[in-house]
Amino acid sequence: MAKKISITPLHDRVVVKAAEPETKSSGGIIIPDTATEKPQQGIVMAVGAGKPEEPMTVKAGNKVLYGKYAGTEITVDGADYLIMRESDILAVV
């Protein structure tokens, strides 16, 4: 499910591949790029080792929900990802 990437997050950080934003509404109306909202869910691609007192609870391949402004956008090997702390993840779906 989760593709191997060439980046390993440190400590309690995770790398997430954000879901594609919706381009069509439920009524069939096409949403322009300028009006699409930033997705708030994605797939965990890589997980750090965690802190000694707090082991990691998410694993690579988990589908997660995160806050609207969580994480830092990065580009690795031409693909866009978010890197964030595990505490920024709200839920595993």
PDB file of N, CA, C and O in Angstrom:
ATOM      1  N   MET A   1       0.823  -1.189   0.000  1.00  0.00           N
ATOM      2  CA  MET A   1       0.000   0.000   0.000  1.00  0.00           C
ATOM      3  C   MET A   1       0.866   1.251   0.000  1.00  0.00           C
ATOM      4  O   MET A   1       0.743   2.094  -0.889  1.00  0.00           O
ATOM      5  N   ALA A   2       1.751   1.377   1.002  1.00  0.00           N
ATOM      6  CA  ALA A   2       2.615   2.545   1.076  1.00  0.00           C
ATOM      7  C   ALA A   2       3.886   2.277   0.277  1.00  0.00           C
ATOM      8  O   ALA A   2       4.573   1.281   0.505  1.00  0.00           O
ATOM      9  N   LYS A   3       4.190   3.160  -0.648  1.00  0.00           N
ATOM     10  CA  LYS A   3       5.382   3.047  -1.483  1.00  0.00           C
ATOM     11  C   LYS A   3       6.613   3.445  -0.678  1.00  0.00           C
ATOM     12  O   LYS A   3       6.546   4.350   0.154  1.00  0.00           O
ATOM     13  N   LYS A   4       7.730   2.779  -0.918  1.00  0.00           N
ATOM     14  CA  LYS A   4       8.990   3.098  -0.240  1.00  0.00           C
ATOM     15  C   LYS A   4       9.498   4.447  -0.744  1.00  0.00           C
ATOM     16  O   LYS A   4       9.588   4.670  -1.951  1.00  0.00           O
ATOM     17  N   ILE A   5       9.828   5.342   0.183  1.00  0.00           N
ATOM     18  CA  ILE A   5      10.363   6.650  -0.200  1.00  0.00           C
ATOM     19  C   ILE A   5      11.777   6.779   0.359  1.00  0.00           C
ATOM     20  O   ILE A   5      12.164   6.055   1.276  1.00  0.00           O
ATOM     21  N   SER A   6      12.534   7.703  -0.202  1.00  0.00           N
ATOM     22  CA  SER A   6      13.947   7.843   0.152  1.00  0.00           C
ATOM     23  C   SER A   6      14.183   8.856   1.266  1.00  0.00           C
ATOM     24  O   SER A   6      15.217   9.524   1.284  1.00  0.00           O
ATOM     25  N   ILE A   7      13.250   8.976   2.183  1.00  0.00           N
ATOM     26  CA  ILE A   7      13.409   9.898   3.311  1.00  0.00           C
ATOM     27  C   ILE A   7      12.965   9.162   4.572  1.00  0.00           C
ATOM     28  O   ILE A   7      11.955   8.457   4.569  1.00  0.00           O
ATOM     29  N   THR A   8      13.725   9.331   5.641  1.00  0.00           N
ATOM     30  CA  THR A   8      13.390   8.719   6.919  1.00  0.00           C
ATOM     31  C   THR A   8      13.197   9.829   7.938  1.00  0.00           C
ATOM     32  O   THR A   8      14.146  10.545   8.256  1.00  0.00           O
ATOM     33  N   PRO A   9      11.982   9.983   8.457  1.00  0.00           N
ATOM     34  CA  PRO A   9      11.741  11.031   9.452  1.00  0.00           C
ATOM     35  C   PRO A   9      12.414  10.688  10.784  1.00  0.00           C
ATOM     36  O   PRO A   9      12.604   9.515  11.107  1.00  0.00           O
ATOM     37  N   LEU A  10      12.766  11.698  11.536  1.00  0.00           N
ATOM     38  CA  LEU A  10      13.414  11.519  12.831  1.00  0.00           C
ATOM     39  C   LEU A  10      12.395  11.605  13.967  1.00  0.00           C
ATOM     40  O   LEU A  10      11.365  12.270  13.854  1.00  0.00           O
ATOM     41  N   HIS A  11      12.706  10.923  15.047  1.00  0.00           N
ATOM     42  CA  HIS A  11      11.962  10.963  16.307  1.00  0.00           C
ATOM     43  C   HIS A  11      10.464  10.716  16.110  1.00  0.00           C
ATOM     44  O   HIS A  11      10.084   9.648  15.631  1.00  0.00           O
ATOM     45  N   ASP A  12       9.608  11.676  16.466  1.00  0.00           N
ATOM     46  CA  ASP A  12       8.156  11.474  16.421  1.00  0.00           C
ATOM     47  C   ASP A  12       7.526  12.074  15.171  1.00  0.00           C
ATOM     48  O   ASP A  12       6.355  12.452  15.190  1.00  0.00           O
ATOM     49  N   ARG A  13       8.278  12.165  14.100  1.00  0.00           N
ATOM     50  CA  ARG A  13       7.754  12.735  12.853  1.00  0.00           C
ATOM     51  C   ARG A  13       7.277  11.634  11.916  1.00  0.00           C
ATOM     52  O   ARG A  13       7.771  10.507  11.959  1.00  0.00           O
ATOM     53  N   VAL A  14       6.307  11.977  11.066  1.00  0.00           N
ATOM     54  CA  VAL A  14       5.789  11.060  10.045  1.00  0.00           C
ATOM     55  C   VAL A  14       5.732  11.794   8.709  1.00  0.00           C
ATOM     56  O   VAL A  14       5.579  13.015   8.665  1.00  0.00           O
ATOM     57  N   VAL A  15       5.855  11.040   7.629  1.00  0.00           N
ATOM     58  CA  VAL A  15       5.721  11.583   6.280  1.00  0.00           C
ATOM     59  C   VAL A  15       4.381  11.090   5.742  1.00  0.00           C
ATOM     60  O   VAL A  15       4.110   9.890   5.746  1.00  0.00           O
ATOM     61  N   VAL A  16       3.544  12.022   5.279  1.00  0.00           N
ATOM     62  CA  VAL A  16       2.192  11.711   4.816  1.00  0.00           C
ATOM     63  C   VAL A  16       2.027  12.157   3.364  1.00  0.00           C
ATOM     64  O   VAL A  16       2.424  13.264   2.999  1.00  0.00           O
ATOM     65  N   LYS A  17       1.446  11.299   2.549  1.00  0.00           N
ATOM     66  CA  LYS A  17       1.066  11.648   1.171  1.00  0.00           C
ATOM     67  C   LYS A  17      -0.381  12.104   1.249  1.00  0.00           C
ATOM     68  O   LYS A  17      -1.272  11.304   1.534  1.00  0.00           O
ATOM     69  N   ALA A  18      -0.621  13.389   0.998  1.00  0.00           N
ATOM     70  CA  ALA A  18      -1.964  13.961   1.094  1.00  0.00           C
ATOM     71  C   ALA A  18      -2.858  13.401  -0.006  1.00  0.00           C
ATOM     72  O   ALA A  18      -2.405  13.137  -1.120  1.00  0.00           O
ATOM     73  N   ALA A  19      -4.130  13.226   0.325  1.00  0.00           N
ATOM     74  CA  ALA A  19      -5.111  12.782  -0.663  1.00  0.00           C
ATOM     75  C   ALA A  19      -5.316  13.892  -1.698  1.00  0.00           C
ATOM     76  O   ALA A  19      -5.093  15.069  -1.416  1.00  0.00           O
ATOM     77  N   GLU A  20      -5.735  13.503  -2.873  1.00  0.00           N
ATOM     78  CA  GLU A  20      -6.002  14.481  -3.930  1.00  0.00           C
ATOM     79  C   GLU A  20      -7.223  15.315  -3.554  1.00  0.00           C
ATOM     80  O   GLU A  20      -8.201  14.763  -3.050  1.00  0.00           O
ATOM     81  N   PRO A  21      -7.196  16.630  -3.785  1.00  0.00           N
ATOM     82  CA  PRO A  21      -8.368  17.462  -3.474  1.00  0.00           C
ATOM     83  C   PRO A  21      -9.531  17.137  -4.413  1.00  0.00           C
ATOM     84  O   PRO A  21      -9.336  16.726  -5.556  1.00  0.00           O
ATOM     85  N   GLU A  22     -10.727  17.330  -3.903  1.00  0.00           N
ATOM     86  CA  GLU A  22     -11.933  17.080  -4.703  1.00  0.00           C
ATOM     87  C   GLU A  22     -11.994  18.060  -5.865  1.00  0.00           C
ATOM     88  O   GLU A  22     -11.814  19.263  -5.677  1.00  0.00           O
ATOM     89  N   THR A  23     -12.249  17.549  -7.068  1.00  0.00           N
ATOM     90  CA  THR A  23     -12.359  18.416  -8.242  1.00  0.00           C
ATOM     91  C   THR A  23     -13.795  18.516  -8.740  1.00  0.00           C
ATOM     92  O   THR A  23     -14.092  19.294  -9.647  1.00  0.00           O
ATOM     93  N   LYS A  24     -14.683  17.726  -8.144  1.00  0.00           N
ATOM     94  CA  LYS A  24     -16.082  17.741  -8.552  1.00  0.00           C
ATOM     95  C   LYS A  24     -16.947  17.619  -7.305  1.00  0.00           C
ATOM     96  O   LYS A  24     -16.662  16.800  -6.431  1.00  0.00           O
ATOM     97  N   SER A  25     -17.997  18.420  -7.216  1.00  0.00           N
ATOM     98  CA  SER A  25     -18.886  18.365  -6.061  1.00  0.00           C
ATOM     99  C   SER A  25     -19.812  17.157  -6.189  1.00  0.00           C
ATOM    100  O   SER A  25     -19.864  16.511  -7.235  1.00  0.00           O
ATOM    101  N   SER A  26     -20.538  16.862  -5.116  1.00  0.00           N
ATOM    102  CA  SER A  26     -21.464  15.729  -5.136  1.00  0.00           C
ATOM    103  C   SER A  26     -22.594  15.954  -6.132  1.00  0.00           C
ATOM    104  O   SER A  26     -23.207  14.991  -6.595  1.00  0.00           O
ATOM    105  N   GLY A  27     -22.878  17.204  -6.468  1.00  0.00           N
ATOM    106  CA  GLY A  27     -23.917  17.526  -7.444  1.00  0.00           C
ATOM    107  C   GLY A  27     -23.409  17.526  -8.879  1.00  0.00           C
ATOM    108  O   GLY A  27     -24.184  17.740  -9.811  1.00  0.00           O
ATOM    109  N   GLY A  28     -22.096  17.284  -9.066  1.00  0.00           N
ATOM    110  CA  GLY A  28     -21.532  17.204 -10.398  1.00  0.00           C
ATOM    111  C   GLY A  28     -20.902  18.494 -10.897  1.00  0.00           C
ATOM    112  O   GLY A  28     -20.469  18.562 -12.048  1.00  0.00           O
ATOM    113  N   ILE A  29     -20.843  19.513 -10.057  1.00  0.00           N
ATOM    114  CA  ILE A  29     -20.244  20.790 -10.456  1.00  0.00           C
ATOM    115  C   ILE A  29     -18.729  20.672 -10.356  1.00  0.00           C
ATOM    116  O   ILE A  29     -18.216  20.202  -9.341  1.00  0.00           O
ATOM    117  N   ILE A  30     -18.012  21.086 -11.383  1.00  0.00           N
ATOM    118  CA  ILE A  30     -16.558  21.039 -11.380  1.00  0.00           C
ATOM    119  C   ILE A  30     -16.017  22.221 -10.581  1.00  0.00           C
ATOM    120  O   ILE A  30     -16.388  23.371 -10.820  1.00  0.00           O
ATOM    121  N   ILE A  31     -15.130  21.917  -9.625  1.00  0.00           N
ATOM    122  CA  ILE A  31     -14.562  22.937  -8.747  1.00  0.00           C
ATOM    123  C   ILE A  31     -13.228  23.397  -9.342  1.00  0.00           C
ATOM    124  O   ILE A  31     -12.358  22.565  -9.600  1.00  0.00           O
ATOM    125  N   PRO A  32     -13.047  24.717  -9.566  1.00  0.00           N
ATOM    126  CA  PRO A  32     -11.766  25.189 -10.115  1.00  0.00           C
ATOM    127  C   PRO A  32     -10.630  25.042  -9.093  1.00  0.00           C
ATOM    128  O   PRO A  32     -10.877  24.964  -7.889  1.00  0.00           O
ATOM    129  N   ASP A  33      -9.395  25.005  -9.581  1.00  0.00           N
ATOM    130  CA  ASP A  33      -8.231  24.835  -8.710  1.00  0.00           C
ATOM    131  C   ASP A  33      -8.142  25.896  -7.632  1.00  0.00           C
ATOM    132  O   ASP A  33      -7.700  25.607  -6.519  1.00  0.00           O
ATOM    133  N   THR A  34      -8.549  27.111  -7.934  1.00  0.00           N
ATOM    134  CA  THR A  34      -8.444  28.202  -6.964  1.00  0.00           C
ATOM    135  C   THR A  34      -9.443  28.059  -5.816  1.00  0.00           C
ATOM    136  O   THR A  34      -9.261  28.682  -4.770  1.00  0.00           O
ATOM    137  N   ALA A  35     -10.486  27.260  -5.984  1.00  0.00           N
ATOM    138  CA  ALA A  35     -11.510  27.104  -4.955  1.00  0.00           C
ATOM    139  C   ALA A  35     -11.405  25.781  -4.196  1.00  0.00           C
ATOM    140  O   ALA A  35     -12.166  25.554  -3.255  1.00  0.00           O
ATOM    141  N   THR A  36     -10.474  24.903  -4.590  1.00  0.00           N
ATOM    142  CA  THR A  36     -10.356  23.616  -3.893  1.00  0.00           C
ATOM    143  C   THR A  36      -9.732  23.821  -2.525  1.00  0.00           C
ATOM    144  O   THR A  36      -8.855  24.666  -2.342  1.00  0.00           O
ATOM    145  N   GLU A  37     -10.198  23.034  -1.571  1.00  0.00           N
ATOM    146  CA  GLU A  37      -9.665  23.108  -0.218  1.00  0.00           C
ATOM    147  C   GLU A  37      -8.510  22.133  -0.065  1.00  0.00           C
ATOM    148  O   GLU A  37      -8.461  21.096  -0.725  1.00  0.00           O
ATOM    149  N   LYS A  38      -7.585  22.482   0.814  1.00  0.00           N
ATOM    150  CA  LYS A  38      -6.451  21.617   1.107  1.00  0.00           C
ATOM    151  C   LYS A  38      -6.987  20.343   1.774  1.00  0.00           C
ATOM    152  O   LYS A  38      -7.759  20.432   2.728  1.00  0.00           O
ATOM    153  N   PRO A  39      -6.588  19.156   1.285  1.00  0.00           N
ATOM    154  CA  PRO A  39      -7.096  17.919   1.896  1.00  0.00           C
ATOM    155  C   PRO A  39      -6.628  17.774   3.339  1.00  0.00           C
ATOM    156  O   PRO A  39      -5.560  18.263   3.708  1.00  0.00           O
ATOM    157  N   GLN A  40      -7.433  17.102   4.146  1.00  0.00           N
ATOM    158  CA  GLN A  40      -7.110  16.902   5.548  1.00  0.00           C
ATOM    159  C   GLN A  40      -6.955  15.429   5.879  1.00  0.00           C
ATOM    160  O   GLN A  40      -7.054  15.035   7.041  1.00  0.00           O
ATOM    161  N   GLN A  41      -6.711  14.615   4.857  1.00  0.00           N
ATOM    162  CA  GLN A  41      -6.440  13.208   5.097  1.00  0.00           C
ATOM    163  C   GLN A  41      -5.392  12.723   4.114  1.00  0.00           C
ATOM    164  O   GLN A  41      -5.178  13.330   3.065  1.00  0.00           O
ATOM    165  N   GLY A  42      -4.744  11.622   4.463  1.00  0.00           N
ATOM    166  CA  GLY A  42      -3.708  11.086   3.610  1.00  0.00           C
ATOM    167  C   GLY A  42      -3.225   9.740   4.104  1.00  0.00           C
ATOM    168  O   GLY A  42      -3.763   9.181   5.060  1.00  0.00           O
ATOM    169  N   ILE A  43      -2.195   9.222   3.434  1.00  0.00           N
ATOM    170  CA  ILE A  43      -1.617   7.923   3.749  1.00  0.00           C
ATOM    171  C   ILE A  43      -0.233   8.147   4.355  1.00  0.00           C
ATOM    172  O   ILE A  43       0.564   8.916   3.818  1.00  0.00           O
ATOM    173  N   VAL A  44       0.051   7.480   5.468  1.00  0.00           N
ATOM    174  CA  VAL A  44       1.366   7.561   6.097  1.00  0.00           C
ATOM    175  C   VAL A  44       2.359   6.784   5.233  1.00  0.00           C
ATOM    176  O   VAL A  44       2.158   5.601   4.957  1.00  0.00           O
ATOM    177  N   MET A  45       3.425   7.454   4.810  1.00  0.00           N
ATOM    178  CA  MET A  45       4.421   6.830   3.946  1.00  0.00           C
ATOM    179  C   MET A  45       5.649   6.354   4.726  1.00  0.00           C
ATOM    180  O   MET A  45       6.243   5.334   4.374  1.00  0.00           O
ATOM    181  N   ALA A  46       6.034   7.071   5.772  1.00  0.00           N
ATOM    182  CA  ALA A  46       7.197   6.706   6.582  1.00  0.00           C
ATOM    183  C   ALA A  46       6.994   7.211   8.001  1.00  0.00           C
ATOM    184  O   ALA A  46       6.344   8.233   8.220  1.00  0.00           O
ATOM    185  N   VAL A  47       7.557   6.486   8.963  1.00  0.00           N
ATOM    186  CA  VAL A  47       7.381   6.806  10.378  1.00  0.00           C
ATOM    187  C   VAL A  47       8.748   6.827  11.047  1.00  0.00           C
ATOM    188  O   VAL A  47       9.587   5.963  10.791  1.00  0.00           O
ATOM    189  N   GLY A  48       8.968   7.822  11.910  1.00  0.00           N
ATOM    190  CA  GLY A  48      10.207   7.890  12.680  1.00  0.00           C
ATOM    191  C   GLY A  48      10.226   6.847  13.788  1.00  0.00           C
ATOM    192  O   GLY A  48       9.258   6.107  13.967  1.00  0.00           O
ATOM    193  N   ALA A  49      11.313   6.789  14.523  1.00  0.00           N
ATOM    194  CA  ALA A  49      11.486   5.787  15.578  1.00  0.00           C
ATOM    195  C   ALA A  49      10.692   6.119  16.843  1.00  0.00           C
ATOM    196  O   ALA A  49      10.475   5.241  17.678  1.00  0.00           O
ATOM    197  N   GLY A  50      10.262   7.352  16.994  1.00  0.00           N
ATOM    198  CA  GLY A  50       9.527   7.758  18.186  1.00  0.00           C
ATOM    199  C   GLY A  50      10.473   8.251  19.273  1.00  0.00           C
ATOM    200  O   GLY A  50      11.694   8.214  19.119  1.00  0.00           O
ATOM    201  N   LYS A  51       9.894   8.707  20.358  1.00  0.00           N
ATOM    202  CA  LYS A  51      10.674   9.148  21.507  1.00  0.00           C
ATOM    203  C   LYS A  51      10.792   7.967  22.468  1.00  0.00           C
ATOM    204  O   LYS A  51       9.933   7.086  22.466  1.00  0.00           O
ATOM    205  N   PRO A  52      11.842   7.934  23.289  1.00  0.00           N
ATOM    206  CA  PRO A  52      12.009   6.804  24.217  1.00  0.00           C
ATOM    207  C   PRO A  52      10.809   6.619  25.157  1.00  0.00           C
ATOM    208  O   PRO A  52      10.437   5.489  25.470  1.00  0.00           O
ATOM    209  N   GLU A  53      10.216   7.709  25.599  1.00  0.00           N
ATOM    210  CA  GLU A  53       9.088   7.609  26.531  1.00  0.00           C
ATOM    211  C   GLU A  53       7.732   7.479  25.829  1.00  0.00           C
ATOM    212  O   GLU A  53       6.727   7.200  26.483  1.00  0.00           O
ATOM    213  N   GLU A  54       7.694   7.680  24.499  1.00  0.00           N
ATOM    214  CA  GLU A  54       6.435   7.594  23.746  1.00  0.00           C
ATOM    215  C   GLU A  54       6.647   6.825  22.450  1.00  0.00           C
ATOM    216  O   GLU A  54       7.165   7.393  21.488  1.00  0.00           O
ATOM    217  N   PRO A  55       6.265   5.552  22.391  1.00  0.00           N
ATOM    218  CA  PRO A  55       6.402   4.815  21.125  1.00  0.00           C
ATOM    219  C   PRO A  55       5.391   5.317  20.093  1.00  0.00           C
ATOM    220  O   PRO A  55       4.345   5.859  20.450  1.00  0.00           O
ATOM    221  N   MET A  56       5.710   5.134  18.825  1.00  0.00           N
ATOM    222  CA  MET A  56       4.827   5.572  17.740  1.00  0.00           C
ATOM    223  C   MET A  56       3.597   4.663  17.674  1.00  0.00           C
ATOM    224  O   MET A  56       3.699   3.450  17.859  1.00  0.00           O
ATOM    225  N   THR A  57       2.437   5.266  17.408  1.00  0.00           N
ATOM    226  CA  THR A  57       1.199   4.492  17.308  1.00  0.00           C
ATOM    227  C   THR A  57       0.722   4.332  15.875  1.00  0.00           C
ATOM    228  O   THR A  57      -0.089   3.447  15.599  1.00  0.00           O
ATOM    229  N   VAL A  58       1.203   5.165  14.950  1.00  0.00           N
ATOM    230  CA  VAL A  58       0.827   5.013  13.542  1.00  0.00           C
ATOM    231  C   VAL A  58       1.911   4.230  12.812  1.00  0.00           C
ATOM    232  O   VAL A  58       3.075   4.225  13.213  1.00  0.00           O
ATOM    233  N   LYS A  59       1.504   3.569  11.732  1.00  0.00           N
ATOM    234  CA  LYS A  59       2.423   2.770  10.938  1.00  0.00           C
ATOM    235  C   LYS A  59       2.318   3.198   9.483  1.00  0.00           C
ATOM    236  O   LYS A  59       1.315   3.783   9.074  1.00  0.00           O
ATOM    237  N   ALA A  60       3.345   2.908   8.705  1.00  0.00           N
ATOM    238  CA  ALA A  60       3.302   3.182   7.266  1.00  0.00           C
ATOM    239  C   ALA A  60       2.122   2.429   6.666  1.00  0.00           C
ATOM    240  O   ALA A  60       1.908   1.253   6.957  1.00  0.00           O
ATOM    241  N   GLY A  61       1.360   3.120   5.827  1.00  0.00           N
ATOM    242  CA  GLY A  61       0.181   2.525   5.203  1.00  0.00           C
ATOM    243  C   GLY A  61      -1.132   2.921   5.856  1.00  0.00           C
ATOM    244  O   GLY A  61      -2.193   2.726   5.262  1.00  0.00           O
ATOM    245  N   ASN A  62      -1.087   3.487   7.092  1.00  0.00           N
ATOM    246  CA  ASN A  62      -2.317   3.941   7.758  1.00  0.00           C
ATOM    247  C   ASN A  62      -2.901   5.140   7.031  1.00  0.00           C
ATOM    248  O   ASN A  62      -2.168   6.019   6.577  1.00  0.00           O
ATOM    249  N   LYS A  63      -4.231   5.174   6.923  1.00  0.00           N
ATOM    250  CA  LYS A  63      -4.932   6.345   6.399  1.00  0.00           C
ATOM    251  C   LYS A  63      -5.273   7.210   7.609  1.00  0.00           C
ATOM    252  O   LYS A  63      -5.902   6.738   8.556  1.00  0.00           O
ATOM    253  N   VAL A  64      -4.858   8.479   7.577  1.00  0.00           N
ATOM    254  CA  VAL A  64      -4.993   9.344   8.749  1.00  0.00           C
ATOM    255  C   VAL A  64      -5.697  10.652   8.410  1.00  0.00           C
ATOM    256  O   VAL A  64      -5.733  11.083   7.257  1.00  0.00           O
ATOM    257  N   LEU A  65      -6.256  11.271   9.447  1.00  0.00           N
ATOM    258  CA  LEU A  65      -6.831  12.614   9.379  1.00  0.00           C
ATOM    259  C   LEU A  65      -5.923  13.538  10.169  1.00  0.00           C
ATOM    260  O   LEU A  65      -5.441  13.168  11.240  1.00  0.00           O
ATOM    261  N   TYR A  66      -5.683  14.738   9.652  1.00  0.00           N
ATOM    262  CA  TYR A  66      -4.819  15.694  10.328  1.00  0.00           C
ATOM    263  C   TYR A  66      -5.411  17.079  10.199  1.00  0.00           C
ATOM    264  O   TYR A  66      -6.322  17.302   9.402  1.00  0.00           O
ATOM    265  N   GLY A  67      -4.895  18.008  10.983  1.00  0.00           N
ATOM    266  CA  GLY A  67      -5.393  19.379  10.992  1.00  0.00           C
ATOM    267  C   GLY A  67      -5.158  20.096   9.672  1.00  0.00           C
ATOM    268  O   GLY A  67      -4.263  19.732   8.908  1.00  0.00           O
ATOM    269  N   LYS A  68      -5.953  21.102   9.410  1.00  0.00           N
ATOM    270  CA  LYS A  68      -5.897  21.834   8.143  1.00  0.00           C
ATOM    271  C   LYS A  68      -4.530  22.447   7.876  1.00  0.00           C
ATOM    272  O   LYS A  68      -4.076  22.454   6.732  1.00  0.00           O
ATOM    273  N   TYR A  69      -3.875  22.955   8.890  1.00  0.00           N
ATOM    274  CA  TYR A  69      -2.589  23.626   8.711  1.00  0.00           C
ATOM    275  C   TYR A  69      -1.427  22.815   9.282  1.00  0.00           C
ATOM    276  O   TYR A  69      -0.363  23.370   9.557  1.00  0.00           O
ATOM    277  N   ALA A  70      -1.618  21.520   9.460  1.00  0.00           N
ATOM    278  CA  ALA A  70      -0.586  20.656  10.035  1.00  0.00           C
ATOM    279  C   ALA A  70       0.506  20.355   9.013  1.00  0.00           C
ATOM    280  O   ALA A  70       0.242  20.246   7.816  1.00  0.00           O
ATOM    281  N   GLY A  71       1.708  20.227   9.495  1.00  0.00           N
ATOM    282  CA  GLY A  71       2.806  19.748   8.672  1.00  0.00           C
ATOM    283  C   GLY A  71       3.478  20.789   7.806  1.00  0.00           C
ATOM    284  O   GLY A  71       3.010  21.918   7.660  1.00  0.00           O
ATOM    285  N   THR A  72       4.596  20.365   7.236  1.00  0.00           N
ATOM    286  CA  THR A  72       5.387  21.172   6.328  1.00  0.00           C
ATOM    287  C   THR A  72       5.437  20.456   4.990  1.00  0.00           C
ATOM    288  O   THR A  72       5.734  19.263   4.929  1.00  0.00           O
ATOM    289  N   GLU A  73       5.149  21.178   3.921  1.00  0.00           N
ATOM    290  CA  GLU A  73       5.151  20.574   2.590  1.00  0.00           C
ATOM    291  C   GLU A  73       6.583  20.382   2.118  1.00  0.00           C
ATOM    292  O   GLU A  73       7.401  21.299   2.198  1.00  0.00           O
ATOM    293  N   ILE A  74       6.885  19.169   1.617  1.00  0.00           N
ATOM    294  CA  ILE A  74       8.199  18.865   1.072  1.00  0.00           C
ATOM    295  C   ILE A  74       8.020  18.144  -0.260  1.00  0.00           C
ATOM    296  O   ILE A  74       6.964  17.570  -0.525  1.00  0.00           O
ATOM    297  N   THR A  75       9.058  18.175  -1.094  1.00  0.00           N
ATOM    298  CA  THR A  75       9.061  17.440  -2.353  1.00  0.00           C
ATOM    299  C   THR A  75      10.259  16.505  -2.340  1.00  0.00           C
ATOM    300  O   THR A  75      11.397  16.941  -2.173  1.00  0.00           O
ATOM    301  N   VAL A  76       9.992  15.205  -2.520  1.00  0.00           N
ATOM    302  CA  VAL A  76      11.035  14.191  -2.534  1.00  0.00           C
ATOM    303  C   VAL A  76      10.869  13.370  -3.804  1.00  0.00           C
ATOM    304  O   VAL A  76       9.795  12.820  -4.051  1.00  0.00           O
ATOM    305  N   ASP A  77      11.914  13.282  -4.607  1.00  0.00           N
ATOM    306  CA  ASP A  77      11.891  12.515  -5.863  1.00  0.00           C
ATOM    307  C   ASP A  77      10.725  12.923  -6.761  1.00  0.00           C
ATOM    308  O   ASP A  77      10.141  12.077  -7.439  1.00  0.00           O
ATOM    309  N   GLY A  78      10.383  14.209  -6.772  1.00  0.00           N
ATOM    310  CA  GLY A  78       9.334  14.729  -7.631  1.00  0.00           C
ATOM    311  C   GLY A  78       7.921  14.559  -7.107  1.00  0.00           C
ATOM    312  O   GLY A  78       6.969  14.951  -7.783  1.00  0.00           O
ATOM    313  N   ALA A  79       7.755  13.984  -5.917  1.00  0.00           N
ATOM    314  CA  ALA A  79       6.421  13.796  -5.333  1.00  0.00           C
ATOM    315  C   ALA A  79       6.275  14.712  -4.116  1.00  0.00           C
ATOM    316  O   ALA A  79       7.245  14.964  -3.402  1.00  0.00           O
ATOM    317  N   ASP A  80       5.062  15.205  -3.886  1.00  0.00           N
ATOM    318  CA  ASP A  80       4.788  16.112  -2.768  1.00  0.00           C
ATOM    319  C   ASP A  80       4.309  15.332  -1.550  1.00  0.00           C
ATOM    320  O   ASP A  80       3.462  14.446  -1.663  1.00  0.00           O
ATOM    321  N   TYR A  81       4.854  15.668  -0.394  1.00  0.00           N
ATOM    322  CA  TYR A  81       4.499  15.026   0.869  1.00  0.00           C
ATOM    323  C   TYR A  81       4.364  16.098   1.942  1.00  0.00           C
ATOM    324  O   TYR A  81       4.754  17.249   1.745  1.00  0.00           O
ATOM    325  N   LEU A  82       3.806  15.698   3.079  1.00  0.00           N
ATOM    326  CA  LEU A  82       3.778  16.528   4.285  1.00  0.00           C
ATOM    327  C   LEU A  82       4.597  15.807   5.338  1.00  0.00           C
ATOM    328  O   LEU A  82       4.485  14.590   5.482  1.00  0.00           O
ATOM    329  N   ILE A  83       5.418  16.540   6.076  1.00  0.00           N
ATOM    330  CA  ILE A  83       6.113  15.958   7.215  1.00  0.00           C
ATOM    331  C   ILE A  83       5.584  16.662   8.453  1.00  0.00           C
ATOM    332  O   ILE A  83       5.568  17.891   8.521  1.00  0.00           O
ATOM    333  N   MET A  84       5.148  15.869   9.442  1.00  0.00           N
ATOM    334  CA  MET A  84       4.508  16.428  10.639  1.00  0.00           C
ATOM    335  C   MET A  84       4.805  15.563  11.850  1.00  0.00           C
ATOM    336  O   MET A  84       5.247  14.421  11.724  1.00  0.00           O
ATOM    337  N   ARG A  85       4.561  16.117  13.006  1.00  0.00           N
ATOM    338  CA  ARG A  85       4.676  15.343  14.248  1.00  0.00           C
ATOM    339  C   ARG A  85       3.479  14.401  14.353  1.00  0.00           C
ATOM    340  O   ARG A  85       2.399  14.679  13.831  1.00  0.00           O
ATOM    341  N   GLU A  86       3.695  13.290  15.037  1.00  0.00           N
ATOM    342  CA  GLU A  86       2.592  12.342  15.226  1.00  0.00           C
ATOM    343  C   GLU A  86       1.441  13.001  15.992  1.00  0.00           C
ATOM    344  O   GLU A  86       0.283  12.641  15.784  1.00  0.00           O
ATOM    345  N   SER A  87       1.740  13.948  16.864  1.00  0.00           N
ATOM    346  CA  SER A  87       0.693  14.629  17.646  1.00  0.00           C
ATOM    347  C   SER A  87      -0.209  15.497  16.766  1.00  0.00           C
ATOM    348  O   SER A  87      -1.304  15.865  17.193  1.00  0.00           O
ATOM    349  N   ASP A  88       0.229  15.835  15.539  1.00  0.00           N
ATOM    350  CA  ASP A  88      -0.611  16.606  14.608  1.00  0.00           C
ATOM    351  C   ASP A  88      -1.677  15.728  13.957  1.00  0.00           C
ATOM    352  O   ASP A  88      -2.627  16.242  13.365  1.00  0.00           O
ATOM    353  N   ILE A  89      -1.526  14.417  14.063  1.00  0.00           N
ATOM    354  CA  ILE A  89      -2.503  13.492  13.478  1.00  0.00           C
ATOM    355  C   ILE A  89      -3.670  13.370  14.444  1.00  0.00           C
ATOM    356  O   ILE A  89      -3.483  13.102  15.630  1.00  0.00           O
ATOM    357  N   LEU A  90      -4.877  13.569  13.924  1.00  0.00           N
ATOM    358  CA  LEU A  90      -6.072  13.568  14.759  1.00  0.00           C
ATOM    359  C   LEU A  90      -6.674  12.183  14.915  1.00  0.00           C
ATOM    360  O   LEU A  90      -7.177  11.849  15.988  1.00  0.00           O
ATOM    361  N   ALA A  91      -6.632  11.358  13.853  1.00  0.00           N
ATOM    362  CA  ALA A  91      -7.262  10.042  13.901  1.00  0.00           C
ATOM    363  C   ALA A  91      -6.717   9.148  12.802  1.00  0.00           C
ATOM    364  O   ALA A  91      -6.231   9.618  11.773  1.00  0.00           O
ATOM    365  N   VAL A  92      -6.809   7.839  13.047  1.00  0.00           N
ATOM    366  CA  VAL A  92      -6.520   6.839  12.020  1.00  0.00           C
ATOM    367  C   VAL A  92      -7.852   6.343  11.519  1.00  0.00           C
ATOM    368  O   VAL A  92      -8.708   5.934  12.304  1.00  0.00           O
ATOM    369  N   VAL A  93      -8.031   6.376  10.204  1.00  0.00           N
ATOM    370  CA  VAL A  93      -9.310   5.969   9.617  1.00  0.00           C
ATOM    371  C   VAL A  93      -9.277   4.481   9.311  1.00  0.00           C
ATOM    372  O   VAL A  93     -10.258   3.932   8.810  1.00  0.00           O
TER     373      VAL A  93
END
